[in-house]
């Protein structure tokens, strides 16, 4: 009797956990659909909404772009030097450039840019909105006629996407320039060989995979942390509200999606 009761209780807990997991992903997909619908709507860029969006894009991207690019350049210099010295010690100098480009530009920099934007911008915004939801501030704003999706969520999602794109592009270009200067020095005579090697690495398939990886990284980073706080609090259980307030569930979900995207890109590049 005791065994059957414990089994029933375990099945009920499993059912509740499964339903909560499915509902959370369904809400995230619904939120993504709403945001992308606004992105395709001309009214989102009219005279009333354009200043808010532009202000969010600039304030979330420009300050982070400067010092992230500087930090990424310093780390890239160290890693490039380590790879070059290691390749020379094993007599593999001709493979040093290819290794630097594949490790830094294709893998590390896009992943680092996505994680940086998540920890710096979107996860704190998601936690702030969850706290505002739990205190009733968002409900009050809705009763006052404020379009939360258009005025609050949409600019933050777009700024998160734009920030990942800008940080990844600028850092990748900076790393390519630093790789040339570190390996060949300040000479223009090696530029032809350098561009040939880089062009062989960035064939159409690899370039497409890199572009799609950055795009999906930006979507995951911008949408997942903000999705749960958009919905009314009464739809969540007490445990889910506690997790949402601390950002733990969004962080785990975000890192899981980023890991899946990274594994898929690795399979596309090397299998």
Secondary structure, 3 states (H helix, E strand, C coil): CHHHHHHHHHHHHHHHHHHHHHHHHHHHHHHHHHHHHHHCCHHHHCHHHHHHHHHHHHHHHHHHHHHHHHHHHHHHHHHHHHHHHHHHHCCCHHHHHHHHHHHHHHHHHHHHHHHHHHHHHHHHHHHHHHHHHHHCHHHHHHHCCCCHHHHHHHHHHHHHHHHHHHHHHHHHHHHHHHHHHHHHCCCCCCHHHHHHHHHHHCCHHHHHHHHHHHHHHHHHHHHHHHHHHHCCHHHCCHHHHHHHHHCHHHHHHHHHHHHHHHHHHHHHHHC
